[in-house]
Amino acid sequence: MDIGGTFTDLVLIDEASGAVRVGKLLTTPKDPAQGVETGVVRLLEEMGVPARAIGSLIHGTTLATNALIERKGARTGLLTTRGFRDALEIGREGRYDMYDLFIDPPPPLAPRHLRREVDERLLADGSVMKPLDEAGAREVIRNLLAEGVEAVAVCLLHAYRNPAHELRLGALLREMAPSLPVSCSSDVVPEIREYERASTTVANVYVMPLMARYVEDLERKLADLGVAGQLYIMLSSGGIALPEMAKRVPIRLVESGPAAGALAAARAAKLAGEPRLLSFDMGGTTAKACVIDGGAPLVAREFEVARADRFKKGSGLPIRVPVIEMIEIGAGGGSVARVDRLGLLKVGPDSAGADPGPACYALGGREPTVTDADLLLGYLDSDFFLGGLMRLDVEAARRAVAERVATPLGLDLTEAAWGIHRVVNENMAAAARIHGIERGKDLRAYPLFAFGGAGPVHAWEIGKILKVPRVLLPFGAGAISAFGLLAAPLAFDFVRTAPQQLDQAQWEGVNRLYAEMEAEGRAILAAAGVTGSAVGIRRTAEMRYVGQGHEVEVPVPLGPLGRESLETLTRNFETAYRALYGRTAQGVAIEALNWRLVVSGPPREVRMDSARDRGDEGSRRKLAAGAGVAKARV
């Protein structure tokens, strides 16, 4: 079950027979769980199975993302070390647009009057410089509660090395306000870098009440339908978790829907025998591109949400959690086309979304969109949209494109529609190319795997622009992200900061950190019924040359680490560093900053009936492409 900005996608698979049923319906923004409930009922009726037969449900949602973008979360307070109240506004002191004299960065989710300081201080090694003043802390909390806060984040300096003061403040908050949602940075993101840690912790508790209500409402609706199967929630890193984890660390749900699409693309790469693939997901609101290498998508450790300028790096709120790395482009089926003051055709990034939607949906939308253009070009069947569940209004599309694009530019209707189609293709191809170049990838060697409601319609032209070797289109392309949810394993990420110069490392301490993370991870998986040899462990470390400010993630071998591990870790670091920068530094010491561990359950094998190897006969209609028009079977 994947809730997107425009459509909600559902896939029901009978694990015994491999029978598949795909559902797609308009998202219900005011009550997303209602759309899921409606879709589940419809699929069960179509397949003729009772609700009690469902063994498990996997759900991806953009609800947390939307709450951050629209500022619809809780009234949030922050407790921090004295002197660091303004860290959220100071940030990194950088400017995302150096030539904009009136730059307006996004305001913090916790406003200044709700950010309070407590007397305490830890040093960088975790030792206590100044003990926590509990009496003063109680007074600070009392005053903060009087402001009517609905959630509180706790982020103290160097708490990633010693969480004692944070945990005590959390206990005081729960003692004085038992029902108040509280997040401590040492629980959400226990790693170095004050600004990112504070931003992530505040964002987590900001969406915590909303996500808890949503998950509980969804569980209740499913129970009312008679569904007894276990509900799992998709995480941004590509794993799934139990609802309790989603309620405790909801910030890990941000971008979970697109992550499922990347997982589906990775699975397709393995099935097709492709070592690399460019995943291209074009939905109703945005398009996402993701590089698949070695059968797995790239994973980033930080991303941004709620950008002041949606496609400018540095203009949003930094979130320090693992996320499948992809580039998002404001180019979906609902992207609005317009002629600017210079007489140039622009498409996106704003979208008509599900309400009112493109003009051809006949739901009140009047702006011309990419979907309207595709309909006029003959790429969409007005009588068989959403599998025949929705009819498109060709005349409404014609009026919108004519009034807003064709007439102002002096073009006929087909030329205007083709212009919209071509501009959005160029925008997406340019963004994908930059995404690849920034990661040292030549996309000309990557087959294009296109999905999403609008992906296959635009895939061929984008593939030509990028000069990819092949274009792959899957069955059920419009709901592939939902297929990806079914293939996602139980998985969770852990991290600890413990700076160590490799040639002087205290390996006993590092081994202890890994043992603690593994024990915590195994406990989480055990709650979901995964134990023993079924648990997979993967370890990495973020390393750099001494004196550098940013790290490279490097594989770490399993088992106890010691001086004999130095050669392997050095070689792994130099290989990863050279792949990114084309060179290594000689005679410079290497240090590890963060130690990471991922626990995962066995991969889910989804068997689907392959008997359907050809589509319906379809229909013949006129298709326009550039200056040419031809009749073709669709």
DOKEKE-605161 format. One line per 2 residues: their letters; for each residue x, y, z of C-alpha. Coordinates in steps of 0.02 Angstrom, whole numbers, plus 32768, in hexadecimal, padded with zeros to 4 digits. Each point is the difference from the previous one (the first is absolute). Example, Ala and Ser with C-alpha at 12.3 -4.5 7.8 and 13.67 -1.06 7.14 Angstrom:
2
AS> 8267/7F1F/8186 | 8045/80AC/7FDF .
//
This chain:
634
MD> 8000/8000/8000 | 8057/809E/7FC2 .
IG> 7FB1/80AA/801B | 8042/8082/7F86 .
GT> 7FD8/80B7/7FE5 | 7F81/7FDA/7F77 .
FT> 7FD8/7F45/8005 | 7FFB/7F75/8080 .
DL> 8043/7F5C/7FBA | 7FDA/7F53/8043 .
VL> 803C/7F53/7FCE | 7FB4/7F5E/8042 .
ID> 8060/7F5E/7FE2 | 7FC7/7F4F/8025 .
EA> 80A2/7FB1/803D | 7FBF/7F51/7FDB .
SG> 7FCA/8018/7F4A | 8063/809C/7FD2 .
AV> 7F5F/8057/7FC9 | 8012/80BE/7FFE .
RV> 7F7F/808A/800F | 8030/80B7/7FEB .
GK> 7F98/8092/803D | 8016/80BB/7FE3 .
LL> 7F8F/808A/803F | 800C/80BA/8021 .
TT> 8052/802C/80A6 | 7F8E/8049/8085 .
PK> 806E/808C/8047 | 7F8D/8029/8092 .
DP> 7FFB/7F4B/803B | 8088/7F95/7FAF .
AQ> 7FCE/7F64/8063 | 7F53/8009/7FB1 .
GV> 804C/7FEA/7F53 | 8060/7F67/803C .
ET> 7F62/7FB6/804C | 7F9D/801B/7F5F .
GV> 808A/7FB3/7F97 | 8012/7F67/8070 .
VR> 7F45/7FDF/7FFA | 7FFF/8010/7F43 .
LL> 8093/7F89/7FE6 | 7FB8/7F7E/8077 .
EE> 7F5B/8004/7FA2 | 8056/7FF2/7F56 .
MG> 8069/7F6C/8037 | 7F72/7FB0/8060 .
VP> 805E/7FE2/80A2 | 7FCD/802B/80B4 .
AR> 805C/8085/8063 | 8038/7F7E/8080 .
AI> 8067/7FAB/7F77 | 807D/8091/7FFA .
GS> 80A0/7FC8/8056 | 8061/80A3/7FFC .
LI> 7FEE/80B4/7FC5 | 8091/8071/7FD2 .
HG> 7FDF/80BA/7FF8 | 8062/8094/7FBC .
TT> 7FC5/80B1/801A | 8032/80B5/7FE0 .
LA> 7F99/803F/8094 | 8099/802E/8069 .
TN> 804F/8058/7F6A | 7F62/8063/7FDE .
AL> 7FEF/8033/80B7 | 80B1/8048/7FFE .
IE> 7FE5/805A/7F5A | 7F56/8046/8030 .
RK> 8032/8026/80B5 | 7F6D/7F9B/8044 .
GA> 805A/7FA9/808F | 7FFB/801A/80BB .
RT> 8028/809F/805F | 80B2/7FCE/802B .
GL> 8078/8037/8088 | 80BA/7FDE/8011 .
LT> 806E/7FE9/8099 | 80B9/801D/7FDF .
TR> 80A4/802A/8055 | 8011/80B3/803C .
GF> 804D/806B/7F78 | 7FC1/7F94/7F6F .
RD> 7F4B/8039/7FF4 | 8018/804C/7F53 .
AL> 805F/7F71/7FAE | 7F65/7FD6/7F98 .
EI> 7FFE/80AE/7FB3 | 80BB/8018/7FEF .
GR> 800F/7F59/7FA6 | 809F/7FF1/7F99 .
EG> 8004/80BB/7FDA | 7FFC/7FD7/7F47 .
RY> 7F92/804D/7F7A | 7FAA/7F8F/7F83 .
DM> 7FFD/8090/7F83 | 8096/8073/8015 .
YD> 7FBA/8083/7F88 | 7F57/8014/8056 .
LF> 800E/8094/8077 | 7F53/7FDE/8047 .
ID> 8015/7F47/8021 | 7F7B/7FB8/8073 .
PP> 8034/7F59/804D | 7F76/7F91/8045 .
PP> 7FD6/802D/80B5 | 8026/7F79/8082 .
LA> 7F73/7F8A/802F | 801B/8035/80B6 .
PR> 7FEF/80C0/8009 | 8079/8060/806E .
HL> 7F86/8023/808E | 7FE5/7F43/8011 .
RR> 80BB/7FD8/8005 | 803F/7FFE/80B3 .
EV> 80AD/7FE8/804D | 8032/7F92/8092 .
DE> 809E/8009/806A | 8072/7F6D/7FD7 .
RL> 8098/7FDF/7F95 | 8057/7F68/7FB9 .
LA> 80AB/7FFE/7FAD | 8020/7FB3/7F55 .
DG> 8038/7F5C/804D | 7F5E/7FF1/8063 .
SV> 8049/802F/80A9 | 7F9A/8074/806F .
MK> 8040/80B3/800B | 7F65/8042/8059 .
PL> 7F7B/7F8E/804D | 7F4A/8016/7FD1 .
DE> 7FA7/807D/8070 | 7F61/7F9C/801F .
AG> 7FA8/8085/8067 | 801F/8081/7F78 .
AR> 7FCC/7F83/7F7A | 7F59/7FE3/8057 .
EV> 7FDE/80BB/7FFF | 802F/800D/7F48 .
IR> 7F8C/7F6E/7FD6 | 7F73/804B/8067 .
NL> 800D/80A5/7FA1 | 8009/7FA5/7F59 .
LA> 7F64/7F99/8027 | 7FA6/80A2/802B .
EG> 801C/8037/7F4B | 7F8E/7F73/7FC6 .
VE> 8082/7F95/7FA7 | 7FBD/7F5F/7FB4 .
AV> 80AA/7FA9/7FEF | 80B2/801D/803F .
AV> 80AA/7FD6/7FB5 | 809A/7FED/806F .
CL> 80A8/8020/7FAD | 8098/8022/806E .
LH> 80B2/8022/7FCB | 8066/7F5F/7FE9 .
AY> 7F6F/7F91/8039 | 8031/7F84/7F78 .
RN> 8096/7FD0/806E | 7FA1/8000/80A6 .
PA> 7F41/7FFE/8001 | 7FED/800A/80BE .
HE> 7FC8/80B6/800A | 7F88/7FEE/7F6D .
LR> 7FB3/7F64/804A | 7FE7/8056/80A7 .
LG> 7FAB/8095/7FAD | 7F91/7F88/7FA0 .
AL> 7FD0/7FAC/80A3 | 7FD8/80A8/8050 .
LR> 7F92/802F/7F6C | 7FA0/7F5C/800A .
EM> 7FEE/8015/80BC | 7FBA/80B1/7FF0 .
AP> 7F99/7FE1/7F61 | 7FE3/7F44/7FEC .
SL> 7FA3/800B/7F5A | 8078/807A/7FAD .
PV> 8062/7FBB/7F6A | 80BB/800E/8022 .
SC> 8098/7FDD/7F91 | 80B5/7FFC/803A .
SS> 8088/8017/7F7E | 8064/7F71/804C .
DV> 7F70/7F8D/7FD0 | 7FD4/8049/7F55 .
VP> 80AC/8029/7FB7 | 8092/7FDC/8078 .
EI> 808A/8049/7F94 | 806E/809A/7FF3 .
RE> 7FCF/80A7/7FB1 | 7F94/806B/8070 .
YE> 7F93/805A/7F80 | 7FCE/7F65/7F9E .
RA> 7FE0/7F9E/80A0 | 7F91/8089/8048 .
ST> 7FA2/801A/7F5C | 7FDD/7F45/7FEF .
TV> 7FC7/7FEB/80B4 | 7F8B/8096/7FF7 .
AN> 7FB7/7FC1/7F5B | 7FE6/7F54/804C .
VY> 7F99/803C/8093 | 7FA9/8082/7F93 .
VM> 7FAB/7F76/7F9A | 7FF5/7F80/808D .
PL> 7F4D/8026/803C | 7FBE/8007/7F4D .
MA> 8052/7F5C/7FCC | 7FCA/7FA7/80A0 .
RY> 7F4B/8033/7FE1 | 800C/7FCE/7F49 .
VE> 804C/7F54/8021 | 7F82/7FDD/808B .
DL> 7F71/8038/7F90 | 803E/7F91/7F73 .
ER> 8011/7F6B/8076 | 7F4F/801F/803E .
KL> 7FB7/800C/7F50 | 8057/7F60/7FCA .
AD> 7FC4/7FA6/809D | 7F4E/803A/7FDE .
LG> 800E/7FB1/7F53 | 8031/7F5C/8051 .
VA> 80B8/8007/7FCE | 8066/7FA2/8081 .
GQ> 80A8/8000/7FA4 | 8098/805E/8041 .
LY> 8014/80B4/7FC6 | 80AF/8039/7FD0 .
IM> 8037/80B1/7FD7 | 8080/802A/7F79 .
LS> 809A/8062/8036 | 8062/807D/7F97 .
SG> 8099/7F8D/8005 | 7FA8/7F75/7FA0 .
GI> 7FD1/7F90/8092 | 7F5B/7FE4/8058 .
AL> 7FD8/8008/80B9 | 7F73/7FDE/8079 .
PE> 7F84/808F/8023 | 804A/801E/80AD .
MA> 80A6/8031/7FB1 | 7FA6/8074/7F87 .
KR> 7FAA/8056/8092 | 80A3/8015/8061 .
VP> 8070/803A/7F71 | 7F86/8041/7F7B .
IR> 8087/806A/7FAE | 8041/7F5E/7FB3 .
LV> 7F5E/7FF5/7F9B | 8026/809C/7F9A .
ES> 8011/7FD2/7F47 | 7FCE/7F4C/8025 .
GP> 7F8F/7FF4/7F66 | 8088/802D/7F81 .
AA> 8077/7F8A/805C | 7F8B/7F6F/7FD7 .
GA> 8009/802B/7F47 | 80BE/7FFA/8005 .
LA> 7FF7/7F54/8053 | 7F8D/7FC3/7F76 .
AA> 807E/8040/7F7F | 808E/7FA6/805A .
RA> 7F9D/7F5E/7FFC | 7FDC/801A/7F47 .
AK> 80BB/8018/7FE0 | 8023/7F56/804D .
LA> 7F74/7FAA/7F9F | 803A/804E/7F5D .
GE> 80B7/7FD7/8021 | 802F/80B8/7FFE .
PR> 8090/8030/8075 | 7FCB/80B5/7FF5 .
LL> 7F5F/805D/7FDF | 7FBA/80B1/8002 .
SF> 7F5B/7FFE/805E | 7F85/8082/7FBE .
DM> 7F5D/8018/8060 | 7F89/8082/7FB9 .
GG> 7F5F/8013/805F | 7F7A/8084/8007 .
TT> 8062/8081/8065 | 80BB/7FE0/7FEA .
AK> 807E/7F93/7FA7 | 808C/7FA6/805B .
AC> 80A2/7FB9/7FB8 | 806E/7F85/805D .
VI> 80A2/7FA8/7FCF | 8002/7F44/801D .
DG> 80B0/7FB7/8009 | 802B/7F4D/8027 .
GA> 7F49/7FD5/8015 | 7FE3/8080/808B .
PL> 7FD0/80B9/8005 | 807A/807F/8047 .
VA> 7FDA/8033/80B3 | 8021/80B0/8044 .
RE> 8012/802C/80B7 | 7FAF/80AB/7FF7 .
FE> 7F7F/805C/7F98 | 7F94/809B/8008 .
VA> 7F47/801F/8011 | 7F91/809A/7FF2 .
RA> 8078/8060/7F91 | 7FE2/80BA/7FEB .
DR> 8033/7FE6/7F4B | 7FC7/7F4F/7FDA .
FK> 808F/7FD0/7F8F | 8090/8062/804E .
KG> 8073/7F9E/8072 | 8016/8050/80AA .
SG> 7F58/805A/8003 | 7FA6/7F80/806D .
LP> 8005/7FB1/80AB | 808C/7F7E/800F .
IR> 7FC6/7F53/8037 | 808A/7F8A/8037 .
VP> 7FB6/7F52/7FE4 | 8028/7F7C/7F7D .
VI> 7F9F/8017/7F5E | 8008/7FB1/7F55 .
EM> 805A/8083/7F99 | 7F9D/8048/7F71 .
IE> 7FE0/80A5/7FAC | 7F51/8046/7FFF .
IG> 7FC5/806C/7F70 | 7F61/8068/7FFE .
AG> 7FC3/7FA8/7F64 | 7F6B/7F8D/8011 .
GG> 7F60/7FE3/7FA2 | 7FB0/808E/8061 .
SV> 808D/807E/7FE2 | 7FB5/80A3/7FC4 .
AR> 8035/804E/7F5A | 8002/80BD/7FE7 .
VD> 804A/808A/7F95 | 806D/8076/8066 .
RL> 8017/80BC/7FEB | 808A/7FE4/7F81 .
GL> 7F90/7F95/7F94 | 8059/7F5E/802F .
LK> 7FA7/7F5D/8021 | 801A/7FC1/80B2 .
VG> 7FC6/7F5C/804B | 7FFB/7FE4/80BE .
PD> 8038/7FF6/8086 | 7F52/8024/8046 .
SA> 7F80/7F76/7FE9 | 7F43/7FF6/7FF5 .
GA> 800C/7F65/806F | 7F64/7F97/8022 .
DP> 7F93/8096/802A | 7FD2/8051/7F8B .
GP> 8073/7F9B/7F8F | 8020/8018/7F45 .
AC> 7F78/8053/7F99 | 7FD4/7F59/7FAD .
YA> 7FCF/7FB6/80A9 | 7F68/8072/7FFE .
LG> 8010/8020/80BB | 800F/80BC/7FF3 .
GR> 80B1/8013/7FC0 | 8018/8084/7F79 .
EP> 80BE/8005/7FED | 8050/7F9C/7F72 .
TV> 806D/7F72/803F | 8072/7F7A/7FBB .
TD> 7F71/7F83/8009 | 7F92/8073/7F97 .
AD> 808B/800E/7F7E | 801B/7F43/7FFC .
LL> 7F46/7FE5/7FE7 | 7FFB/8079/7F6C .
LG> 8098/7FAA/7FB3 | 7FA3/7F5A/8004 .
YL> 8070/7FAE/8082 | 7F6F/7FE6/807A .
DS> 7F59/7FAB/7FE0 | 7F75/8071/803E .
DF> 7F8B/7F6B/8015 | 807A/7F8E/805B .
FL> 805B/806C/8080 | 8021/7FA4/80A4 .
GG> 7FCC/7F5F/7FAB | 7F5A/804A/7FCC .
LM> 7FD1/8040/80AE | 8013/80B5/7FCB .
RL> 7FD5/8059/7F5D | 8066/8094/7FC6 .
DV> 7FB0/809E/7FBA | 805A/8022/7F5B .
EA> 7FA3/80A4/7FE4 | 8035/8044/80AA .
AR> 80B6/7FD5/7FD8 | 7FEF/8052/7F55 .
RA> 7FBA/80A1/804C | 8087/800B/8086 .
VA> 8092/7FE5/7F89 | 7FB5/8074/7F7C .
ER> 7FDC/8091/8077 | 809E/7FFA/806A .
VA> 8085/7FC3/7F85 | 7FCF/7FF0/7F49 .
TP> 7FAF/80AB/7FE9 | 8084/8066/8060 .
LG> 808C/7FAC/7F9C | 7FA7/8003/7F58 .
LD> 8007/7F42/7FEE | 7F7F/7F81/7FCC .
LT> 7FBF/7F89/8084 | 8071/7F6D/7FD2 .
EA> 809D/806C/7FFB | 7FD6/8048/80AC .
AW> 7FE1/7F54/804A | 80A1/7FBD/7FB4 .
GI> 805D/8097/8047 | 7FC2/7FD8/80B0 .
HR> 8030/7F4A/7FE9 | 80AE/802A/7FC0 .
VV> 8026/8085/8084 | 7FD6/7F8C/8090 .
NE> 8069/7F75/7FB1 | 8096/8074/7FF0 .
NM> 7FEC/803A/80B4 | 7FFD/7F4E/8041 .
AA> 8091/7FC6/7F94 | 806C/8094/8034 .
AA> 7FE0/7FE0/80B9 | 8025/7F46/7FEE .
RI> 80A2/8024/7FA2 | 803B/8078/8089 .
HG> 7FD2/7F7F/8085 | 806D/7F7F/7FA7 .
IE> 8092/8076/7FE3 | 8003/8035/80B8 .
RG> 8018/7F49/802E | 8080/7FD9/7F7A .
KD> 7F85/7F9A/7F98 | 7FF4/8001/7F42 .
LR> 7F47/7FE4/7FE1 | 8021/7FCA/7F4D .
AY> 802E/7F57/804A | 7F5F/7FF2/8067 .
PL> 7F60/7FB6/7FB7 | 7F67/8069/802D .
FA> 7F7C/7FAA/806A | 7F63/806B/7FF7 .
FG> 7F66/7FF3/806E | 7F80/806A/8059 .
GA> 7F5C/8038/7FB3 | 8056/8070/7F7F .
GP> 80AB/7FAD/7FF4 | 7FE5/7F8D/7F69 .
VH> 7FB0/808E/7F9C | 809F/8067/800C .
AW> 8085/7F78/800D | 802B/7FEE/7F48 .
EI> 8022/80BA/7FE3 | 8063/8010/80A3 .
GK> 8064/7F65/7FD3 | 802C/804E/7F58 .
IL> 8039/80A2/8053 | 806C/7FA2/807E .
KV> 803E/7F86/7F7B | 7FDF/7F69/806F .
PR> 801B/7F53/7FB2 | 7F51/7FBE/8025 .
VL> 7F58/8032/8048 | 7FA7/7F81/806F .
LP> 7F45/800C/8026 | 7FB8/7F8A/8084 .
FG> 7F54/7FB3/8011 | 7F93/806B/8071 .
AG> 8075/8094/7FEC | 7F86/8079/8051 .
AI> 8007/7FA2/80A5 | 80B5/7FC3/8002 .
SA> 8026/805D/80A2 | 7F79/7F96/8053 .
FG> 8054/7F64/7FB8 | 80A2/803F/804D .
LL> 7FAF/8005/80AB | 7FDA/7F47/7FF3 .
AA> 80B7/7FDA/7FDE | 8047/806B/808F .
PL> 8055/7FA2/808F | 7FF2/8027/80B8 .
AF> 8096/8070/801E | 803E/8089/8074 .
DF> 809B/806E/8007 | 806A/802F/8097 .
VR> 8090/807A/8015 | 8079/8034/8088 .
TA> 8082/808B/7FFB | 80AB/7FD0/8044 .
PQ> 8091/8059/7FA7 | 8095/7F8B/7FEA .
QL> 80A0/8017/7F9D | 8015/7F54/7FB2 .
DQ> 80B7/7FE6/802B | 7FDD/8031/80B6 .
AQ> 7F4F/7FBA/8012 | 7FBC/7FBC/80A3 .
WE> 7FB4/7F65/7FB1 | 7FB5/7FC0/80A1 .
GV> 7F8D/8097/8009 | 7FD0/7FF0/7F48 .
NR> 7FD5/7F48/8017 | 7F96/802E/8096 .
LY> 7F9F/8080/7F99 | 7FDE/7F83/7F76 .
AE> 7FC8/7F7E/8081 | 7F86/807C/804E .
ME> 7FB7/8030/7F57 | 7FEF/7F4B/7FCA .
AE> 7FA9/7FD0/80A2 | 7F85/8090/7FED .
GR> 7FDF/7FD2/7F4B | 7FE6/7F48/8026 .
AI> 7F82/802F/8087 | 7F9C/8068/7F83 .
LA> 7FFD/7F73/7F81 | 7FD6/7F7F/8086 .
AA> 7F62/8063/8025 | 7FD0/7FE1/7F4A .
GV> 8029/7F47/800B | 80AC/8004/7FAC .
TG> 8089/7FAE/8067 | 80A3/7F9F/7FF7 .
SA> 8051/7FE2/7F58 | 7F6E/8054/7FA7 .
VG> 8047/80A8/8039 | 8077/8053/7F86 .
IR> 8087/8079/803B | 805A/8083/7F98 .
RT> 8082/8076/8049 | 804B/80A0/7FBB .
AE> 8062/8094/8040 | 8009/80B6/7FC9 .
MR> 80B8/8027/7FE6 | 806A/8091/7FC4 .
YV> 80B2/803E/7FFC | 802E/805A/80A1 .
GQ> 7FD5/80B8/7FEB | 7F72/7FE8/7F83 .
GH> 7F4E/8035/8026 | 7F9B/7F7D/7FA5 .
EV> 8005/7F43/7FFE | 7FF7/7F6C/7F89 .
EV> 7F9D/7F65/8032 | 806B/7F63/8001 .
PV> 7FD6/7F47/801A | 8039/7FB6/80A6 .
PL> 801C/7F42/800D | 7F99/7F9A/807B .
GP> 804D/7FB8/809D | 8073/804E/8083 .
LG> 806D/808F/7FC2 | 80B5/8017/8032 .
RE> 80A9/803A/7FBC | 7FF5/7F76/7F7E .
SL> 7F66/805A/7FB9 | 8065/809D/7FD7 .
ET> 8039/7FC6/7F53 | 7F50/7FCC/7FCA .
LT> 7FAF/80A1/803D | 8088/806B/7FAF .
RN> 7FEA/7FA6/7F5B | 7F42/8010/8008 .
FE> 800E/80BA/8024 | 807B/8023/7F74 .
TA> 7F94/7F9F/7F84 | 7F65/8063/8030 .
YR> 805E/80A5/8004 | 804F/7FE3/7F55 .
AL> 7F57/7FD4/7FB5 | 7FBD/80A9/8036 .
YG> 8095/8072/7FE5 | 8072/7FA3/7F88 .
RT> 8096/8006/8075 | 803B/7FDC/80B0 .
AQ> 8071/8063/8076 | 80A7/7FB1/802A .
GV> 804A/800A/80AE | 7F62/8047/8051 .
AI> 7FB2/7FA4/8093 | 7F4F/7FBC/7FF1 .
EA> 7F7C/8013/8086 | 7F53/7FB5/8018 .
LN> 7F79/8072/8046 | 7F5D/7F9D/8001 .
WR> 7FE8/7F45/800F | 7F63/7FBB/7FAD .
LV> 7FA3/7F5C/8005 | 7F66/7FC1/7FA2 .
VS> 7F9B/7F6C/803D | 7F88/7FB0/7F85 .
GP> 7F8D/7F6C/7FEE | 8004/7F8A/7F6C .
PR> 7FCF/804D/7F58 | 7F49/7FE8/7FD7 .
EV> 7FE7/7F93/7F67 | 7F63/8035/7FA4 .
RM> 7FC4/7F82/7F7F | 7F8C/8043/7F7A .
DS> 7F9D/7FA3/7F7B | 8060/8015/7F5C .
AR> 7F77/7FB7/7F91 | 7FCC/80AC/7FC5 .
DR> 808C/8020/7F84 | 7FA4/8076/7F8C .
GD> 7F8B/8093/8013 | 7F50/8018/7FC0 .
EG> 7FE6/8024/7F49 | 7FEB/80B8/802A .
SR> 7FC3/8081/7F82 | 803F/805D/7F69 .
RK> 8009/80BC/8007 | 8065/8094/7FC2 .
LA> 80A3/8023/805B | 8061/80A3/7FEC .
AG> 80BC/800D/8014 | 8057/809F/7FCA .
AG> 7FC8/802E/7F52 | 7FBC/7F53/7FD8 .
VA> 7F58/7FAD/801F | 7FE3/7F46/7FE8 .
KA> 7F7F/7F7C/8028 | 803D/7F79/8075 .
RV> 7FC0/7F77/8072 | 8005/8034/80B7 .
//
